[in-house]
């Protein structure tokens, strides 16, 4: 039998589960609001909660719970999570704003020849700081749930 609880497998499961559930929440909220299913939301970036932040904070928290909050594993995971969250809220959001500007410029440039307009660039690339914060809390919560599950079940 493979041991999962208290190992790196637990860390991976916490991160994957947290990110997947965050993406499912985005799809579910879209479905409830627009009354149609959009499976693309499962793989797109941006939105509430930030699945990048959720996954990374789940992995960092899980690493702390498994290896100790004073371990090198936890320190590396926190550092990596901070870079990913900064990227989600800063760099990718700026890239989304730039995509919006380029889309408008392209439309203006081709306004007399609309048949030549290239595909629009995706503008919702990043997250707001609030979406990143909620994603981080979501990930921390899921890491604790996963850890408690493996600690209290005799299955693994």
C-alpha positions in Angstrom: 0.0 0.0 0.0 1.2 3.5 -0.9 1.4 6.0 1.9 0.0 9.4 0.9 -0.7 11.3 4.1 2.4 13.1 5.5 4.3 12.8 2.2 5.0 14.8 -0.9 1.9 13.1 -2.5 -0.3 14.9 0.0 1.3 18.2 -1.0 0.6 17.4 -4.7 -3.0 16.3 -4.0 -3.7 19.4 -2.0 -2.4 21.7 -4.7 -4.2 19.9 -7.6 -7.5 19.5 -5.7 -7.5 23.2 -4.6 -6.8 24.4 -8.2 -9.3 22.1 -9.7 -12.1 23.1 -7.3 -11.3 26.8 -7.8 -11.7 26.3 -11.6 -14.9 24.4 -11.0 -16.2 27.2 -8.9 -15.6 29.7 -11.8 -17.4 27.4 -14.2 -20.3 26.8 -11.8 -20.8 30.5 -11.1 -20.7 31.3 -14.9 -23.2 28.5 -15.5 -25.6 29.8 -12.8 -25.3 33.4 -14.0 -25.5 32.9 -17.8 -27.5 29.7 -17.8 -25.0 27.9 -20.1 -22.0 25.8 -19.6 -18.6 27.0 -20.7 -16.0 24.2 -20.3 -13.2 26.5 -21.5 -13.3 28.1 -18.0 -11.7 25.0 -16.6 -8.4 25.9 -18.4 -8.6 29.7 -18.6 -6.7 32.1 -16.3 -8.3 35.0 -14.4 -11.4 35.2 -12.3 -12.6 34.5 -8.8 -10.9 32.8 -6.9 -7.4 32.7 -8.4 -6.6 29.1 -9.0 -2.9 29.9 -9.3 -2.9 31.4 -5.8 -5.1 28.6 -4.5 -2.9 25.8 -5.8 0.3 27.4 -4.7 -0.9 28.4 -1.2 -2.4 24.9 -0.8 1.0 23.4 -1.7 2.9 25.7 0.6 0.5 25.1 3.5 0.6 21.4 2.9 4.4 21.4 2.8 4.3 23.2 6.2 1.9 20.8 7.7 3.9 17.8 6.4 7.5 19.0 6.9 7.0 21.7 9.5 6.6 25.4 9.2 10.3 26.0 9.9 11.5 23.6 7.2 13.3 24.4 4.0 10.5 22.8 2.1 8.0 25.2 3.5 10.3 28.2 2.9 10.8 27.3 -0.8 7.1 26.7 -1.3 6.2 30.1 0.2 8.8 31.8 -2.0 7.4 30.1 -5.1 3.8 30.9 -4.0 4.7 34.6 -3.6 6.2 34.8 -7.1 3.1 33.1 -8.6 0.7 35.4 -6.8 2.7 38.4 -7.8 2.6 37.2 -11.4 -1.2 36.5 -11.2 -2.0 40.0 -9.9 0.7 42.1 -11.5 2.4 40.8 -14.6 -0.5 38.9 -16.2 -3.0 41.7 -15.3 -0.7 44.2 -17.1 -0.5 41.8 -20.1 -4.3 41.7 -20.2 -4.5 45.5 -20.3 -1.9 45.6 -23.1 -4.0 43.0 -25.0 -7.0 45.3 -24.7 -5.0 48.3 -26.1 -3.8 46.1 -29.0 -7.3 44.9 -29.7 -8.6 48.5 -30.0 -5.6 49.5 -32.1 -6.2 46.6 -34.4 -9.9 47.4 -34.8 -9.1 51.1 -35.6 -6.4 50.1 -38.1 -8.7 47.6 -39.9 -11.9 49.6 -39.5 -12.3 49.9 -43.3 -11.3 46.3 -44.0 -13.0 44.3 -41.3 -12.5 41.0 -43.1 -8.8 41.3 -42.4 -9.1 41.8 -38.6 -7.0 39.1 -36.8 -8.4 37.2 -33.9 -8.8 39.2 -30.7 -6.3 38.8 -28.0 -7.6 37.5 -24.7 -7.8 40.4 -22.2 -8.7 38.6 -19.0 -5.3 37.1 -18.2 -4.6 38.1 -14.6 -6.4 38.5 -11.3 -7.2 41.4 -9.1 -5.4 41.5 -5.8 -8.7 40.5 -4.1 -9.1 37.4 -6.3 -5.5 36.5 -5.5 -6.2 37.0 -1.7 -9.4 34.9 -1.8 -7.5 32.2 -3.8 -4.8 32.1 -1.2 -7.3 31.7 1.6 -9.1 29.0 -0.4 -5.9 27.1 -0.9 -4.9 27.3 2.7 -8.3 26.0 3.7 -8.1 23.1 1.2 -4.6 22.1 2.4 -6.0 21.9 5.9 -8.9 19.8 4.8 -6.7 17.4 2.8 -4.3 17.1 5.7 -7.1 16.4 8.2 -8.5 13.8 5.9 -5.2 11.9 5.6 -4.5 12.3 9.3 -7.9 10.9 10.4 -8.6 8.1 7.9 -7.0 4.8 8.1 -7.1 4.5 4.4 -3.6 5.7 3.6 
